[in-house]
Amino acid sequence: MPKWVIADRGYSSHSFRDHIWNLGARPAIPTKRNEAPVACPGWIYTNRNQVERLWARLKEWRAVATRYEKTACSFMGVLYIAAACDWIKR
């Protein structure tokens, strides 16, 4: 179970935050400009950029971008291979 769920402003809703809390994780989602501010730690939100760049590199693989694999197990296998190749390349 993750300790944090990091998302951008598009997922900023009280029901989504409540759902994350009910799962036992903490939301790190900044509020929209017209909402009242909630606690969102800046140090964890800044790392979201690294995760987004990783997904962009993984989606260069056609099987990852189109979810060509039908089962979750085989899709995770493709993700593992793509992540390992990305790690080796770096």
LOMI-662307 format. One line per 5 residues: number of its first residue (from 0); their letters; for each residue x, y negated, z negated of N, C-alpha, C, O, CB. Coordinates in pm, 1 decimal, m for minus. Glycine has a CB too. Layout:
<rs>
NUM) a) X,Y,Z,X,Y,Z,X,Y,Z,X,Y,Z,X,Y,Z | ...
</rs>
This chain:
<rs>
0) mpkwv) 84.5,117.4,0.0,0.0,0.0,0.0,89.2,m124.0,0.0,180.6,m134.0,m81.9,m96.2,0.3,m122.1 | 64.2,m218.3,90.4,147.5,m338.8,95.0,121.2,m429.4,m24.7,11.5,m431.7,m80.5,122.6,m415.7,224.8 | 224.0,m503.4,m62.3,208.3,m600.0,m170.9,150.4,m731.0,m119.4,78.1,m800.0,m191.4,342.6,m625.4,m239.7 | 181.8,m765.1,4.2,136.2,m890.7,64.1,73.7,m863.6,200.0,114.8,m771.0,269.9,253.0,m991.1,77.5 | m23.5,m942.3,237.3,m79.0,m943.8,371.4,m59.5,m1085.4,423.4,m114.3,m1181.1,368.6,m231.3,m900.1,373.5
5) iadrg) 18.7,m1097.5,529.1,53.7,m1228.1,583.7,m20.9,m1247.1,714.9,m18.3,m1159.8,801.6,207.7,m1241.6,604.5 | m86.4,m1359.7,729.2,m160.8,m1389.1,851.7,m156.2,m1538.7,877.3,m113.4,m1616.5,792.0,m308.0,m1339.2,841.7 | m200.6,m1577.6,994.9,m202.8,m1720.3,1026.1,m340.5,m1778.4,995.2,m428.7,m1709.2,944.3,m165.9,m1744.4,1174.4 | m357.0,m1905.0,1026.4,m479.7,m1976.2,990.5,m605.3,m1918.5,1054.3,m715.4,m1940.3,1003.9,m467.1,m2119.6,1029.0 | m590.8,m1846.4,1162.9,m706.4,m1788.5,1230.0,m779.7,m1686.9,1143.0,m898.7,m1662.8,1163.4,m663.5,m1723.4,1358.9
10) ysshs) m710.7,m1627.6,1047.2,m770.8,m1529.6,957.1,m806.5,m1589.5,822.0,m830.9,m1516.4,726.0,m677.0,m1412.9,937.5 | m809.6,m1719.5,814.3,m837.2,m1787.9,689.4,m987.2,m1790.5,661.7,m1059.1,m1876.3,712.8,m781.0,m1930.2,692.7 | m1033.2,m1696.6,581.4,m1172.0,m1697.0,535.4,m1174.2,m1637.4,395.4,m1090.7,m1554.1,360.4,m1265.9,m1616.7,633.1 | m1269.6,m1681.0,317.3,m1276.9,m1632.3,179.6,m1311.1,m1484.2,175.5,m1261.6,m1412.5,88.6,m1380.3,m1712.1,100.2 | m1394.1,m1437.0,267.1,m1430.7,m1294.8,266.6,m1310.0,m1207.9,302.0,m1293.1,m1100.0,245.3,m1546.4,m1268.1,365.6
15) frdhi) m1226.1,m1253.6,395.1,m1106.8,m1177.1,430.1,m1008.1,m1174.7,314.1,m947.6,m1071.4,285.3,m1040.2,m1235.7,555.1 | m992.0,m1289.3,247.5,m903.3,m1293.4,130.5,m954.8,m1201.5,18.9,m876.4,m1131.4,m45.0,m890.3,m1438.3,78.0 | m1084.9,m1202.2,m3.8,m1142.8,m1114.6,m106.1,m1120.4,m968.4,m71.6,m1091.7,m887.5,m159.8,m1292.5,m1142.1,m122.0 | m1133.1,m934.1,55.0,m1110.6,m796.4,98.4,m965.8,m754.1,70.8,m941.0,m642.2,25.8,m1143.2,m781.2,248.6 | m871.8,m843.1,97.7,m730.2,m813.6,72.3,m707.1,m793.8,m77.3,m637.7,m700.1,m116.9,m639.6,m927.5,126.4
20) wnlga) m764.0,m880.4,m160.7,m749.9,m866.3,m305.6,m808.9,m734.1,m353.2,m751.7,m668.4,m440.1,m817.6,m983.6,m377.9 | m923.9,m694.4,m296.4,m988.1,m569.1,m336.5,m905.6,m447.1,m297.9,m916.5,m342.1,m361.3,m1125.8,m559.0,m274.3 | m823.5,m460.3,m194.8,m735.1,m350.0,m156.3,m611.0,m342.1,m244.1,m536.6,m244.3,m236.4,m693.8,m364.6,m11.3 | m587.4,m441.9,m326.3,m473.5,m441.4,m416.8,m352.6,m517.4,m366.0,m244.1,m506.4,m423.2,m434.2,m302.6,m444.7 | m369.2,m593.8,m260.2,m259.7,m673.4,m205.8,m289.1,m821.6,m228.5,m400.0,m860.2,m265.6,m239.0,m643.6,m54.4
25) rpaip) m187.3,m902.5,m205.2,m203.7,m1047.1,m220.2,m202.4,m1112.2,m82.6,m113.9,m1082.8,m2.3,m92.2,m1107.0,m310.4 | m297.5,m1199.5,m53.5,m298.2,m1266.0,77.2,m202.9,m1384.9,80.5,m195.6,m1462.6,m14.6,m439.3,m1312.2,112.2 | m131.0,m1397.9,189.2,m46.5,m1514.1,214.0,m95.2,m1576.7,343.7,m31.8,m1564.8,448.5,106.6,m1475.3,221.9 | m209.3,m1643.6,334.1,m274.8,m1701.7,450.3,m299.1,m1849.7,422.0,m372.9,m1882.5,329.1,m408.5,m1627.4,483.3 | m239.7,m1938.9,499.0,m265.5,m2081.4,475.8,m409.1,m2116.6,514.6,m469.9,m2051.3,599.5,m165.4,m2168.5,555.5
30) tkrne) m460.9,m2219.2,452.1,m598.8,m2259.9,479.7,m604.3,m2343.5,607.3,m504.5,m2399.9,652.1,m657.2,m2339.5,360.6 | m722.7,m2349.2,662.9,m744.1,m2437.2,777.2,m741.4,m2581.4,727.9,m753.2,m2606.3,607.9,m879.2,m2404.9,849.4 | m726.4,m2673.3,817.1,m711.0,m2813.2,778.8,m835.3,m2869.8,708.8,m824.1,m2963.1,629.4,m679.5,m2896.0,901.2 | m952.6,m2814.4,737.7,m1074.6,m2868.0,678.7,m1119.6,m2790.8,554.0,m1229.2,m2815.1,503.6,m1185.0,m2866.9,781.5 | m1037.7,m2699.1,503.8,m1070.9,m2621.2,384.3,m991.0,m2669.3,264.4,m887.5,m2734.8,277.3,m1045.1,m2472.2,408.2
35) apvac) m1042.4,m2634.5,147.9,m968.7,m2665.4,25.1,m844.0,m2577.4,18.6,m849.7,m2459.9,54.7,m1058.4,m2643.9,m101.3 | m732.1,m2632.5,m26.6,m608.4,m2553.2,m29.5,m615.2,m2439.8,m132.0,m676.0,m2452.8,m238.3,m489.1,m2643.5,m60.6 | m551.4,m2329.1,m96.9,m534.7,m2215.6,m188.1,m386.0,m2186.8,m197.2,m307.2,m2233.2,m114.8,m614.8,m2088.5,m139.5 | m349.1,m2110.8,m296.8,m208.0,m2079.3,m316.6,m157.3,m1992.0,m202.7,m208.8,m1882.4,m180.5,m186.1,m2009.2,m452.0 | m58.4,m2039.3,m131.8,5.1,m1965.5,m23.3,154.9,m1988.6,m35.0,203.2,m2096.9,m1.9,m49.3,m2010.3,117.6
40) pgwiy) 229.2,m1888.7,m81.5,372.9,m1909.8,m101.6,445.1,m1933.8,30.1,435.0,m1854.4,123.6,434.4,m1790.2,m173.0 | 516.7,m2042.1,35.5,586.1,m2078.0,158.1,699.3,m1983.9,192.7,726.1,m1960.6,310.6,638.9,m2216.1,147.1 | 766.4,m1928.9,92.5,881.6,m1843.3,118.5,841.6,m1714.0,188.2,919.0,m1661.2,268.1,953.6,m1811.6,m11.1 | 723.6,m1662.4,160.2,681.9,m1538.0,225.1,617.8,m1566.3,360.5,628.2,m1484.5,451.9,584.1,m1460.7,135.3 | 552.8,m1679.0,374.2,487.0,m1712.4,500.5,589.4,m1742.7,609.1,562.7,m1717.9,726.6,393.3,m1832.1,482.0
45) tnrnq) 704.8,m1795.1,572.9,805.7,m1826.6,673.8,863.2,m1699.7,737.2,911.3,m1704.9,850.4,918.2,m1909.8,611.6 | 859.6,m1587.1,667.9,910.7,m1462.0,723.9,816.6,m1402.3,828.2,853.7,m1307.3,897.1,933.9,m1361.5,612.9 | 696.2,m1456.2,840.9,600.3,m1407.8,939.2,655.6,m1422.7,1080.1,624.4,m1342.1,1167.8,467.7,m1482.8,926.2 | 736.9,m1524.1,1102.6,795.5,m1547.6,1234.0,881.5,m1428.9,1277.0,878.5,m1390.4,1393.9,879.0,m1676.4,1233.1 | 957.2,m1370.8,1185.9,1041.0,m1255.6,1219.3,955.5,m1136.1,1260.8,990.4,m1063.3,1353.7,1130.2,m1217.9,1100.2
50) verlw) 843.9,m1116.5,1191.7,755.5,m1005.0,1224.7,692.1,m1026.4,1361.5,681.6,m932.4,1440.2,646.5,m988.3,1117.3 | 650.0,m1148.3,1390.4,590.5,m1176.5,1520.4,690.8,m1156.9,1633.4,654.4,m1107.7,1740.2,535.8,m1318.2,1523.5 | 816.0,m1194.6,1611.5,917.7,m1173.7,1714.4,945.0,m1025.2,1735.2,969.5,m982.0,1847.9,1047.1,m1246.2,1676.9 | 941.1,m946.1,1627.0,958.2,m801.3,1640.3,846.0,m741.7,1724.5,872.0,m662.0,1814.7,962.1,m734.1,1501.7 | 720.8,m779.5,1695.9,608.8,m726.9,1774.6,619.6,m769.1,1921.2,582.5,m692.7,2010.3,475.1,m774.8,1715.9
55) arlke) 669.7,m889.2,1946.6,687.7,m933.6,2085.0,789.7,m845.5,2156.3,771.6,m811.3,2273.2,732.2,m1081.2,2089.4 | 897.1,m808.8,2086.2,996.5,m720.2,2146.9,940.7,m579.3,2165.5,969.1,m514.7,2266.3,1123.5,m715.6,2061.0 | 861.7,m530.9,2069.4,805.4,m396.6,2082.1,703.1,m389.5,2195.1,689.0,m285.8,2260.0,740.7,m353.8,1950.4 | 632.5,m498.9,2218.6,531.5,m499.0,2324.3,592.5,m504.6,2463.1,520.2,m496.7,2562.4,437.7,m615.3,2305.9 | 724.6,m518.3,2472.1,789.6,m505.9,2601.5,778.6,m362.8,2652.4,788.8,m338.0,2772.6,936.7,m548.8,2592.6
60) wrava) 757.8,m268.4,2560.5,734.5,m130.3,2598.7,589.2,m119.7,2644.0,498.2,m158.4,2570.8,765.7,m31.4,2480.5 | 568.0,m68.7,2761.4,433.4,m61.2,2817.0,340.9,24.1,2729.7,224.1,m10.3,2711.9,438.4,m4.5,2958.5 | 391.2,133.0,2676.1,308.3,222.0,2594.2,263.8,154.1,2465.3,156.9,185.7,2413.1,384.5,350.4,2561.5 | 342.7,62.7,2413.6,304.3,m9.3,2292.2,205.4,m119.5,2326.1,105.4,m136.7,2256.3,428.1,m68.3,2221.7 | 231.8,m194.0,2432.0,147.3,m308.0,2466.3,7.0,m265.1,2507.0,m90.1,m333.0,2473.7,210.9,m387.9,2578.1
65) tryek) m5.1,m154.0,2578.2,m136.0,m111.4,2626.7,m199.3,m3.2,2540.4,m311.5,40.4,2566.3,m124.1,m62.0,2767.7 | m126.4,40.0,2437.3,m169.9,151.2,2352.0,m210.8,269.2,2439.1,m323.1,319.3,2433.2,m287.7,108.2,2260.0 | m114.8,310.9,2519.8,m137.2,419.5,2613.5,m164.4,550.9,2540.3,m244.2,632.2,2587.0,m17.1,434.6,2706.2 | m99.7,571.9,2427.7,m118.6,694.4,2350.4,m256.8,692.9,2287.1,m301.4,589.3,2237.8,m8.7,709.5,2241.9 | m324.3,806.1,2287.9,m462.3,811.6,2240.6,m473.9,837.7,2091.4,m566.4,787.1,2028.0,m536.8,917.4,2315.1
70) tacsf) m383.6,914.6,2033.9,m393.5,945.8,1891.6,m301.4,855.1,1811.0,m200.7,805.8,1861.9,m359.0,1093.6,1865.8 | m336.5,834.2,1687.3,m256.4,747.7,1599.9,m117.5,806.3,1577.8,m19.3,732.6,1569.5,m326.9,727.3,1464.7 | m109.3,938.2,1568.4,19.4,1003.8,1544.2,115.1,981.9,1661.3,231.5,948.1,1640.0,m1.0,1154.2,1520.2 | 68.4,1000.4,1782.7,156.0,982.7,1898.3,188.2,833.8,1919.7,297.5,800.6,1965.3,90.3,1042.5,2025.2 | 94.1,744.2,1887.2,122.7,601.1,1898.2,231.4,560.2,1799.2,319.6,481.2,1832.7,m5.1,518.4,1874.1
75) mgvly) 225.1,614.0,1677.2,329.8,583.6,1578.9,464.3,638.3,1625.8,568.0,576.8,1600.6,293.6,642.4,1440.3 | 464.0,751.2,1692.6,588.4,805.2,1747.3,649.7,711.3,1849.4,770.9,689.4,1849.7,563.8,941.1,1810.7 | 566.1,655.6,1936.1,615.6,559.6,2035.4,667.8,434.4,1965.1,770.7,379.3,2004.3,503.8,522.3,2136.6 | 597.0,389.8,1861.4,644.8,273.2,1785.8,780.5,300.1,1721.9,868.6,214.1,1724.3,543.4,234.3,1677.7 | 797.8,419.8,1664.5,926.2,455.0,1603.4,1038.9,455.5,1706.0,1148.6,406.4,1679.2,917.0,591.6,1535.8
80) iaaac) 1011.1,511.0,1823.0,1113.8,514.0,1928.0,1146.8,372.6,1974.7,1263.7,338.3,1991.9,1067.1,600.0,2047.6 | 1044.1,290.7,1995.2,1066.9,153.8,2039.7,1143.4,73.6,1934.1,1233.3,m3.4,1968.0,933.5,85.6,2071.7 | 1108.2,91.2,1806.8,1177.7,18.9,1699.7,1322.1,65.0,1688.1,1411.1,m17.0,1665.4,1105.4,38.3,1565.7 | 1347.2,195.5,1703.3,1484.6,245.6,1696.3,1568.1,191.3,1812.1,1683.0,151.5,1792.8,1485.8,399.7,1697.6 | 1510.7,189.5,1931.8,1583.2,134.5,2046.1,1611.4,m14.4,2027.9,1718.9,m62.2,2064.1,1504.1,157.3,2174.8
85) dwikr) 1515.0,m87.9,1971.9,1534.3,m230.3,1944.6,1644.5,m249.7,1841.2,1727.2,m340.0,1853.4,1403.0,m294.9,1895.7 | 1644.9,m164.6,1739.9,1747.0,m174.0,1634.8,1885.5,m144.4,1690.6,1982.4,m211.5,1655.2,1714.9,m77.2,1519.7 | 1895.5,m42.9,1779.0,2024.1,m7.8,1838.6,2073.9,m118.9,1929.8,2193.3,m148.8,1933.5,2012.9,123.2,1916.6 | 1980.9,m180.1,2003.8,2016.7,m287.2,2097.1,2071.5,m409.0,2023.5,2156.6,m480.0,2077.2,1895.3,m327.3,2181.2 | 2025.5,m433.9,1904.5,2068.4,m552.6,1830.2,2194.4,m523.1,1763.0,2249.2,m609.1,1694.2,1965.3,m598.2,1729.9
</rs>
